[in-house]
Amino acid sequence: MQRNICGFLSIDIAFSLLIMSFAFILLLQAQQAITQQLHTHDIQNLYEANTNLFNNIAQNKCQKHTLTTKQKHTYNLCLIEGKAKHSAIILRYYTID
């Protein structure tokens, strides 16, 4: 009787480990798909911000800024930004005015 119980227990443990290994493989595949989607989304946002930056440079859309150094040199700068609509990515380009 004792041997039958041990046999069933080892079969249950083996079956449980098999199910857990399949679940782990599925979890890794889901993680990989999510990571790829995030990278694609980030690249799209960077591309959009870069395109907006180039469009603003071409249209000379800039904000005037003044920069003063420690040596009291003053520079008039023009700030041009490119932003992605649904992202925190902001590209900034300064030119001397």
Contacts in CASP RR format, 6 or more apart in sequence:
PFRMAT RR
TARGET T0000
AUTHOR 0000-0000-0000
METHOD contacts of the structure
MODEL  1
MQRNICGFLSIDIAFSLLIMSFAFILLLQAQQAITQQLHTHDIQNLYEAN
TNLFNNIAQNKCQKHTLTTKQKHTYNLCLIEGKAKHSAIILRYYTID
42 87 0 8 1.000
45 84 0 8 1.000
45 86 0 8 1.000
45 87 0 8 1.000
45 89 0 8 1.000
46 84 0 8 1.000
46 89 0 8 1.000
48 84 0 8 1.000
48 85 0 8 1.000
48 87 0 8 1.000
48 89 0 8 1.000
49 82 0 8 1.000
49 83 0 8 1.000
49 84 0 8 1.000
49 87 0 8 1.000
49 89 0 8 1.000
49 90 0 8 1.000
49 91 0 8 1.000
50 82 0 8 1.000
50 91 0 8 1.000
52 81 0 8 1.000
52 82 0 8 1.000
52 83 0 8 1.000
52 84 0 8 1.000
52 91 0 8 1.000
53 80 0 8 1.000
53 81 0 8 1.000
53 82 0 8 1.000
53 91 0 8 1.000
53 93 0 8 1.000
56 62 0 8 1.000
56 80 0 8 1.000
56 81 0 8 1.000
56 82 0 8 1.000
57 80 0 8 1.000
57 93 0 8 1.000
61 80 0 8 1.000
62 78 0 8 1.000
62 79 0 8 1.000
62 80 0 8 1.000
62 95 0 8 1.000
62 97 0 8 1.000
63 78 0 8 1.000
63 79 0 8 1.000
63 80 0 8 1.000
63 81 0 8 1.000
64 76 0 8 1.000
64 77 0 8 1.000
64 78 0 8 1.000
64 79 0 8 1.000
64 97 0 8 1.000
65 76 0 8 1.000
65 77 0 8 1.000
65 78 0 8 1.000
65 79 0 8 1.000
65 94 0 8 1.000
66 74 0 8 1.000
66 75 0 8 1.000
66 76 0 8 1.000
66 77 0 8 1.000
67 74 0 8 1.000
67 75 0 8 1.000
67 77 0 8 1.000
68 74 0 8 1.000
68 75 0 8 1.000
69 75 0 8 1.000
75 96 0 8 1.000
76 96 0 8 1.000
76 97 0 8 1.000
77 94 0 8 1.000
77 95 0 8 1.000
77 96 0 8 1.000
77 97 0 8 1.000
78 94 0 8 1.000
78 95 0 8 1.000
78 96 0 8 1.000
78 97 0 8 1.000
79 92 0 8 1.000
79 93 0 8 1.000
79 94 0 8 1.000
80 92 0 8 1.000
80 93 0 8 1.000
80 94 0 8 1.000
80 95 0 8 1.000
81 90 0 8 1.000
81 91 0 8 1.000
81 92 0 8 1.000
81 93 0 8 1.000
82 90 0 8 1.000
82 91 0 8 1.000
82 92 0 8 1.000
83 89 0 8 1.000
83 90 0 8 1.000
83 91 0 8 1.000
END
